[in-house]
Amino acid sequence: MNEIAIKQIPYGVADFVSVREQNLYYVDKTMFLRELEEQPRNIFFIRPRRFGKSLFISMMRAYYDKSMAGEFDSLFGDLWVGQHPTPLKNHYQVLYLDFSRAGSNMERLEENFNTYCCNRLDNFMDRYGKEYPADKVERLYASRNSTEKFNLLNDMAHDLGHPLYLIVDEYDNFTNIVLDEQGEAVYHAITHADGFYRDTFKLFKGMFERIFLTGVSPVTLDDLTSGFNIGWHLSTNPRFDKMLGFSTEDVRTMFTYYKEVGRLPADCDVEAMIADMKPWYDNYCFAEECLKSDIRVFNCDMVLYYLSHYADRGCPPKQMLDPNTKTDYNKLKRLLQFDKLDGNRKGVLIKIAEEGKIVTELFTSFSARELPNPEIFPSLLFYYGMLTMVGTRGNRLILGIPNNNVRKQYYSYLLEMYQPMSNLRHNELNDYFDNMAFDGHWEEALRYIADAYQKLSSVRDMIEGERNIQGFFLAYLSLNSYYLTAPEVELNHGFCDFFLLPDMTHYQAEHSYILELKYLPKKDFAEKGEAQWQEAVEQIHRYAVAPRVEALRQGTLLHKIIMQFCGWELVRMEEV
């Protein structure tokens, strides 16, 4: 195939017109436009970061913008909607707002927001001004007050019968920054009563024939729209579960294409690549009804990161986490206000990190003032992509950690909590992990972590207990590059504490491990310690002969290790 004709990998590109005009690969999502048009006219749709929101709304802008009608065939002709156009194609004057660009200078909040809106309305008039009276257009340009500009546009469009479509990206970014940096009082002042942000949203109602709002959280929407209805919440509607992100078939088709055109090695196995990515990037489900299906959603940016690395180097990345997501994690920490978590919410986070799931009600709407409520916290984690739907229990949902990518974020939180207290040296621990993986010398690493746990004398009351010992070990075992640290793996109708699963795609470890951690308070150890040990021996032997183990250990030598704690002290550790 001619090199010029090969589609480029669209990693990091969120502009639809650039994707189409510059011959980048596009995963067709245009079939959802018809679905959206069948919904109420004011739509609210949220997804976690890196799921393709910006590219999707960029596509919407190109489709509905009447000024781009002449480019319809070149942009959409070979896509689904090009073969099945809707009556509303190229029907609107489109106003696009991206509130992540509104500025975050806390001393000039209102001024910066006003300036941003003014600039966007001027841009709108640059595009459509010829359809309005010249004198009124000049009046709009001359005004430096965004409210006046909105009202002028509303009057002109209404008088002339021009239908308007408002598309807002990152609708909550601006207020999330305010909430994080200035606190709830300042946030409340701009989103309630006559706050300038709320006043702007009031202008939208009745002005636009259609509105599409997207972001990552429903918090701001609840505060902005209490008292009147501006949006129809489609985020958990099963018809739109896969509107963003990639399905397995999307990934298979894309990878097969790049293999056929020679961008991937001729001997690469597409199915093996998908299997390699699934534990890291897949398994998102946003609608309860979709739990009945086996089809889940991939994080699309992560897939493109993997594909780009494979195309460039002929092999998968050793680091399955895209380094660019580090900034996402820092943003997430601020949004979740990790440093301000009270005991109850911190307990929720630790429980999820250690057990991998939580049974809860999913709240579709809540205000900023409700965020300290620990019952709300799992819902917030769901919207940020830290949890996904994995099942039901009665009338409640089971929300679980979707994949290893997210699991690493939870482990990072645990590390940040424990490291200032433990002062455990990571380089030394990594040397011990090398010995575990390649030589089968496990005692140094496990004893090193156990000793660090014992030294936390200032917080013994907080961390003592079997579950918290497991959390401490989970945090530090997760630093091991050679294994996927899997807690609570079901084996022979029981759950082992840890299975260190060898990551053979990226490293050729020779040893794998099942770890069983047992804890007793000091007052009970003399009486119950030996019986507990014998119970652990029986359990770990039963786990080791489970049918799944042969596949999980992938040809490595399996070690069965029991660690028994009396209070915070490791008193016995053996391979059995």
Secondary structure as GFF3:
##gff-version 3
##sequence-region A 1 576
A	DSSP	three_ten_helix	3	5	.	.	.	ID=ss1
A	DSSP	alpha_helix	16	21	.	.	.	ID=ss2
A	DSSP	alpha_helix	31	37	.	.	.	ID=ss3
A	DSSP	beta_strand	42	46	.	.	.	ID=ss4
A	DSSP	alpha_helix	53	64	.	.	.	ID=ss5
A	DSSP	three_ten_helix	66	71	.	.	.	ID=ss6
A	DSSP	alpha_helix	72	76	.	.	.	ID=ss7
A	DSSP	alpha_helix	80	83	.	.	.	ID=ss8
A	DSSP	beta_strand	93	98	.	.	.	ID=ss9
A	DSSP	three_ten_helix	99	101	.	.	.	ID=ss10
A	DSSP	three_ten_helix	106	108	.	.	.	ID=ss11
A	DSSP	alpha_helix	109	128	.	.	.	ID=ss12
A	DSSP	three_ten_helix	129	131	.	.	.	ID=ss13
A	DSSP	alpha_helix	134	142	.	.	.	ID=ss14
A	DSSP	alpha_helix	146	160	.	.	.	ID=ss15
A	DSSP	beta_strand	164	169	.	.	.	ID=ss16
A	DSSP	alpha_helix	173	182	.	.	.	ID=ss17
A	DSSP	alpha_helix	184	191	.	.	.	ID=ss18
A	DSSP	alpha_helix	196	204	.	.	.	ID=ss19
A	DSSP	beta_strand	210	215	.	.	.	ID=ss20
A	DSSP	alpha_helix	219	225	.	.	.	ID=ss21
A	DSSP	beta_strand	232	233	.	.	.	ID=ss22
A	DSSP	three_ten_helix	238	240	.	.	.	ID=ss23
A	DSSP	alpha_helix	248	260	.	.	.	ID=ss24
A	DSSP	alpha_helix	270	281	.	.	.	ID=ss25
A	DSSP	three_ten_helix	288	292	.	.	.	ID=ss26
A	DSSP	alpha_helix	300	313	.	.	.	ID=ss27
A	DSSP	three_ten_helix	323	325	.	.	.	ID=ss28
A	DSSP	alpha_helix	326	336	.	.	.	ID=ss29
A	DSSP	three_ten_helix	338	340	.	.	.	ID=ss30
A	DSSP	alpha_helix	343	355	.	.	.	ID=ss31
A	DSSP	beta_strand	357	360	.	.	.	ID=ss32
A	DSSP	three_ten_helix	368	370	.	.	.	ID=ss33
A	DSSP	alpha_helix	377	383	.	.	.	ID=ss34
A	DSSP	beta_strand	388	393	.	.	.	ID=ss35
A	DSSP	beta_strand	396	400	.	.	.	ID=ss36
A	DSSP	alpha_helix	404	422	.	.	.	ID=ss37
A	DSSP	alpha_helix	426	439	.	.	.	ID=ss38
A	DSSP	alpha_helix	443	454	.	.	.	ID=ss39
A	DSSP	three_ten_helix	457	459	.	.	.	ID=ss40
A	DSSP	alpha_helix	460	463	.	.	.	ID=ss41
A	DSSP	alpha_helix	466	477	.	.	.	ID=ss42
A	DSSP	beta_strand	483	491	.	.	.	ID=ss43
A	DSSP	beta_strand	494	502	.	.	.	ID=ss44
A	DSSP	beta_strand	511	520	.	.	.	ID=ss45
A	DSSP	alpha_helix	522	544	.	.	.	ID=ss46
A	DSSP	alpha_helix	547	553	.	.	.	ID=ss47
A	DSSP	beta_strand	557	566	.	.	.	ID=ss48
A	DSSP	beta_strand	569	575	.	.	.	ID=ss49
###
